[in-house]
């Protein structure tokens, strides 16, 4: 009996202490590595490559650029479109979550993700992106780690270099070259807003397509909020 109890104690010790501890250490080491090493490939890129195995026109376009070589207008446009409180929150926008929940309770509107740029970066770099509760839990852990270890500028840099912006197009430099035939450092505000408004549906919309009146309306609303963006050290 005493031997059985000791075995159970050791099992619970491993499950509740040792395994979580080494899992956190391992994940922290990976995040620390990517604080300086460019993220060249992501699980989403692998997913798309596998799904497009028989599509001979599919090929990955990706060029890594440091944040200092990206147009400030583009950084501003992305913050406006995706996460207005990115410079000040700690990975999660609880105000937006609260507003979304209240609207759901009062009007029955669908519950949406409210993902911040930090959460999207964690999802793109460290998860497969499938819509499951397990992925959301893992994404939360990765988000806390990159906020703690990377900081805002590195999170933005990685996000802009791995985000999907079209069929096989990843990162803002590849997008700028593909759609506008210029470097990302030369993007103006109109071009930047056009790219930023495609982020929610990058496979369905193109920055150069100006025929959608809803997108044009969104761009106009974002321009009116432009003065609200402040990113210390970058903008």
Secondary structure, DSSP 8 states (H G I E B T S, - for coil): -HHHHHHHHHHHHIIIIIHHHHHHHHHHHHHHHTTTS-----HHHHHHHHHTTT-TT---EE----GGGS-HHHHHHHHHHH-TTTTTSSS--HHHHHHHHHHHHHH---------HHHHHHHHHHS-----HHHHHHHHHHHHHHHHHT-HHHHHHHHHHH-B-STTEESHHHHHHHHTSS-GGG--HHHHHHHHTTGGGTTT--TT----HHHHHHHHHHHHTGGG---TTT-
